[in-house]
Amino acid sequence: MLTKAKRYLAHRRKMGFALAVEGDLLLDFARFADRVAPRQALTTALVLQWASRPPTTQRIYHAARYAVVRGFARYCAALQPQTEVPPPLFLGSVFKRRTPHIFSTEEIRVILRRAEALSARVTPLRPRTYAALIALAACTGLRRCELIRLGVDDLDVAAGCLKVPRSKFSPPRVIPLHPTTVRALQRYRQIRLRTYPMTNPFFAGQKGRPLQGVSVDWTLRKLVRGIIPNGDRPSVRFVDLRHSFATHLVAHWSRQRRPISHHLLLLARYLGHQNFRSTWWYVSCDPDSLAAASAQFQSYHAQRHHTPS
């Protein structure tokens, strides 16, 4: 089994799959199979026996181990007809969304005050850069990678919009900005160009070079100290600014009497989502918004189907 597993991993890696963690797990399974059932075909019972072993009793961990072997089983089935391909989701789903932290308006204000008080020893622009970066993330929901890849020419003051570069599965897009956001970004850009006139990144780090994602995350952890997470994670993340932006918008729309479907489609495009399933996550993590939207729909449904006596 170990020889087959190595061949399978080599084949998959030639196709561009890294399979770092998955590869180690599969090799562990192959060694287990050679020890427990040497020279025997792969079976569902064997996979379950391996996947359900300690060191943990967490269901999602066992489900992930089980899922790793399924692809390998399909490969083995083409070579050895006696192979059993384990059915999908037998141990449950390996994917579980954890509720994000949703920032309050006051928490955002606290973070911005702390950003403005950051040390300017490394670069004089650091306090202004992080205040502008976090403020823009909070009021647009842009991804961290999109923010740090912005160039100085991506802000169009006359049109009041921002050109967002391609990222993840999102094509480049242009998003409108509130006039107050445009003015704040324009002020920052003027200072930024006076400080580092020969470099392109909109949010400049040391010597005008692009900010690094690791540095942004490290700085945010410093800025959010004392803020107690209200989600399922033990700490607050930069992406929670994106979740907060979308969740607060959805909450606001859901309390209005007008239909929100058009707003949600616009939000999906604004956030750079390719399909609405990604945007739905921002709705589902706010129970109050769900309840308000449900009540709105029930009222609409009753009006549509009411027949006068």
C-alpha positions in Angstrom: 0.0 0.0 0.0 2.9 2.4 0.8 4.3 2.0 -2.8 0.9 2.8 -4.3 0.5 5.8 -2.0 3.9 7.2 -3.0 3.0 6.8 -6.7 -0.4 8.4 -6.2 1.2 11.4 -4.5 3.8 11.8 -7.1 1.1 11.7 -9.8 -1.0 14.4 -8.1 2.0 16.6 -7.4 3.0 16.6 -11.0 -0.5 18.0 -11.6 0.4 21.0 -9.3 -1.1 19.8 -6.0 1.2 20.5 -3.0 -0.5 17.9 -0.7 1.8 18.7 2.2 -0.5 17.8 5.2 -2.6 15.4 3.1 0.5 13.6 1.8 1.7 12.9 5.3 -1.7 11.6 6.4 -2.0 9.3 3.4 1.5 7.9 4.0 0.5 7.3 7.6 -2.6 5.4 6.4 -0.5 3.3 3.9 1.9 2.3 6.7 -1.1 1.4 8.9 -2.7 -0.7 6.1 0.6 -2.5 5.4 0.9 -3.3 9.1 -2.8 -4.3 9.8 -3.8 -5.8 6.5 -0.7 -6.5 4.4 -1.2 -7.2 0.7 -4.9 -6.8 1.0 -7.2 -4.5 -1.0 -8.3 -1.2 0.5 -11.6 -1.5 2.2 -14.0 1.0 3.9 -13.6 -0.8 7.2 -9.9 -0.4 7.0 -10.2 3.4 6.3 -12.7 3.8 9.2 -10.4 1.9 11.6 -7.5 4.3 10.7 -9.5 7.5 10.5 -11.1 7.0 13.9 -7.9 6.6 15.8 -6.8 9.1 18.5 -4.9 11.4 19.3 -8.2 13.3 19.3 -11.9 12.5 19.5 -13.0 15.5 17.4 -15.3 14.4 14.7 -14.0 17.0 12.1 -10.5 15.6 12.6 -11.6 12.1 11.9 -13.7 13.3 8.9 -10.7 15.0 7.4 -8.5 11.9 7.7 -11.3 9.8 6.1 -11.6 12.3 3.2 -7.9 12.2 2.5 -8.1 8.4 1.7 -11.1 8.6 -0.6 -9.2 10.1 -3.5 -6.4 7.5 -3.1 -9.1 4.7 -3.0 -10.4 5.8 -6.4 -6.9 5.6 -7.7 -6.4 2.1 -6.3 -9.8 0.9 -7.7 -8.4 1.5 -11.2 -5.5 -0.8 -10.4 -7.2 -3.4 -8.2 -10.9 -4.0 -8.8 -11.4 -5.5 -5.2 -10.8 -2.0 -3.8 -13.7 -0.4 -2.0 -14.1 3.4 -2.4 -15.5 4.7 0.9 -18.8 6.6 0.5 -18.6 10.4 0.9 -19.3 12.1 4.2 -19.5 8.9 6.1 -17.9 10.6 9.1 -19.5 13.9 8.4 -18.2 17.1 6.6 -14.7 18.3 7.0 -15.7 21.9 6.5 -17.1 23.8 9.4 -17.5 27.6 9.3 -16.8 29.3 12.6 -18.7 32.4 13.5 -16.4 35.5 13.1 -15.9 38.4 15.4 -18.2 41.3 14.5 -16.7 44.6 15.4 -18.9 47.3 17.0 -18.5 50.9 15.9 -16.9 51.7 19.2 -14.3 48.9 18.8 -13.4 50.3 15.3 -12.9 53.8 16.9 -10.7 52.3 19.6 -8.5 50.5 17.0 -8.2 53.6 14.9 -7.1 55.7 17.9 -4.5 53.0 18.7 -3.3 52.9 15.1 -2.8 56.7 15.1 -0.7 56.3 18.3 1.7 53.6 16.8 5.4 54.2 17.0 6.8 55.9 13.9 10.4 54.9 14.7 10.7 52.4 11.8 8.9 54.7 9.3 7.2 58.1 9.9 4.2 57.0 7.9 3.3 54.0 10.0 0.6 55.5 12.2 -1.2 57.1 9.2 -0.8 54.0 7.1 -2.4 51.6 9.5 -5.1 54.0 10.4 -6.0 54.5 6.8 -5.6 50.8 6.0 -7.9 49.6 8.8 -10.5 52.4 8.2 -10.7 51.4 4.5 -11.1 47.8 5.4 -13.8 48.6 7.9 -15.9 50.8 5.4 -15.4 48.7 2.3 -14.8 45.1 3.4 -11.8 44.7 1.1 -9.6 41.7 1.7 -6.2 42.2 3.3 -4.4 41.0 0.1 -6.4 43.5 -2.0 -5.5 46.4 0.3 -1.8 45.8 0.3 -1.7 45.4 -3.5 -3.4 48.8 -4.1 -1.3 51.2 -6.1 -1.2 55.0 -5.8 -3.1 55.4 -9.1 -5.9 53.0 -8.1 -7.8 55.8 -6.3 -9.9 57.9 -8.7 -10.8 61.0 -6.8 -12.8 62.6 -9.6 -15.0 59.5 -10.1 -15.1 58.7 -6.4 -14.1 55.1 -6.8 -11.3 52.6 -6.2 -9.8 50.1 -8.6 -9.3 46.8 -6.8 -6.8 44.3 -8.2 -7.5 40.6 -8.9 -7.4 38.3 -5.8 -8.4 34.8 -4.9 -11.2 34.0 -7.4 -12.2 37.6 -7.9 -11.5 39.5 -11.1 -10.4 43.1 -11.0 -13.3 45.4 -10.1 -14.1 49.0 -9.5 -16.0 50.0 -6.3 -17.6 53.3 -5.4 -16.6 55.0 -2.2 -18.4 57.4 0.1 -17.2 61.0 -0.4 -15.8 61.1 3.1 -13.7 58.0 2.4 -12.4 59.5 -0.9 -11.3 62.7 0.9 -9.6 60.7 3.7 -7.7 58.5 1.2 -6.7 61.6 -0.9 -5.2 63.2 2.2 -3.3 60.1 3.0 -2.1 59.7 -0.5 -0.7 63.2 -0.6 1.3 62.6 2.6 2.3 59.2 1.3 3.7 60.6 -1.9 5.6 63.4 -0.1 7.2 60.7 2.1 8.0 58.1 -0.6 7.5 59.8 -4.0 9.2 57.1 -6.1 7.3 53.9 -5.0 3.9 52.6 -6.1 2.2 50.9 -3.2 -0.7 52.9 -1.9 -0.2 51.7 1.7 3.6 51.9 2.0 5.7 50.1 4.6 9.3 50.6 5.5 11.2 52.6 2.7 8.0 52.8 0.7 7.9 49.0 0.1 4.6 47.1 0.1 3.2 46.0 3.4 3.5 42.4 4.2 0.5 40.3 5.3 2.4 38.9 8.3 3.2 42.4 9.5 -0.4 43.6 9.0 -1.7 40.7 11.1 0.9 41.2 13.8 0.1 44.9 14.1 -3.7 44.2 14.2 -3.1 41.8 17.1 -1.4 44.6 18.9 -4.2 47.0 18.2 -7.1 44.7 19.3 -5.7 43.7 22.7 -8.4 43.7 25.3 -11.2 43.3 22.7 -13.0 40.1 23.6 -13.9 38.0 20.6 -17.7 37.5 20.1 -17.3 34.7 17.6 -16.1 31.1 17.7 -12.4 31.8 17.4 -10.1 32.5 20.3 -8.7 35.7 18.7 -9.7 38.5 16.4 -8.5 38.4 12.7 -8.1 41.0 10.0 -10.8 39.3 7.9 -13.3 40.0 10.7 -13.3 43.6 9.5 -14.7 42.3 6.2 -17.2 40.2 7.9 -18.3 43.1 10.1 -18.7 45.5 7.1 -21.0 43.0 5.3 -22.9 41.9 8.4 -23.7 45.4 9.5 -24.9 46.3 6.0 -27.1 43.2 5.8 -28.5 43.9 9.3 -29.4 47.4 8.3 -31.1 46.3 5.1 -33.0 43.5 6.7 -34.7 46.0 9.1 -36.0 48.0 6.2 -39.4 47.3 4.7 -38.0 47.3 1.1 -36.9 44.0 -0.4 -33.2 43.4 0.1 -32.5 40.9 -2.7 -31.1 43.6 -5.0 -28.9 45.0 -2.2 -27.5 41.5 -1.6 -26.6 41.0 -5.2 -24.8 44.3 -5.3 -23.0 43.4 -2.1 -21.8 40.1 -3.7 -20.3 42.1 -6.6 -18.9 44.8 -4.2 -17.1 42.1 -2.1 -15.8 40.3 -5.2 -17.8 37.1 -4.8 -18.3 35.0 -7.8 -21.5 33.5 -6.5 -24.0 34.3 -3.9 -23.2 31.3 -1.7 -20.1 33.2 -0.4 -22.2 36.2 0.4 -24.8 34.1 2.2 -22.3 33.5 5.0 -22.5 37.2 6.0 -26.2 36.8 6.4 -26.2 33.5 8.2 -23.8 34.6 11.0 -26.2 37.3 12.2 -29.3 35.7 13.8 -31.1 39.1 14.3 -30.8 39.8 10.6 -32.1 36.4 9.7 -35.1 36.9 12.0 -35.9 40.4 10.6 -35.6 39.1 7.0 -37.8 36.2 7.9 -40.5 38.5 9.4 -40.2 40.8 6.3 -40.8 37.8 4.0 -43.8 36.5 6.0 -45.4 40.0 5.9 -44.8 40.2 2.1 -46.2 36.7 1.6 -49.3 37.4 3.7 -50.0 40.6 1.6 -49.5 38.7 -1.7 -51.9 35.9 -0.7 -54.5 37.9 1.2 -58.0 37.7 -0.3 -60.6 40.2 0.9 -63.7 38.5 2.4 
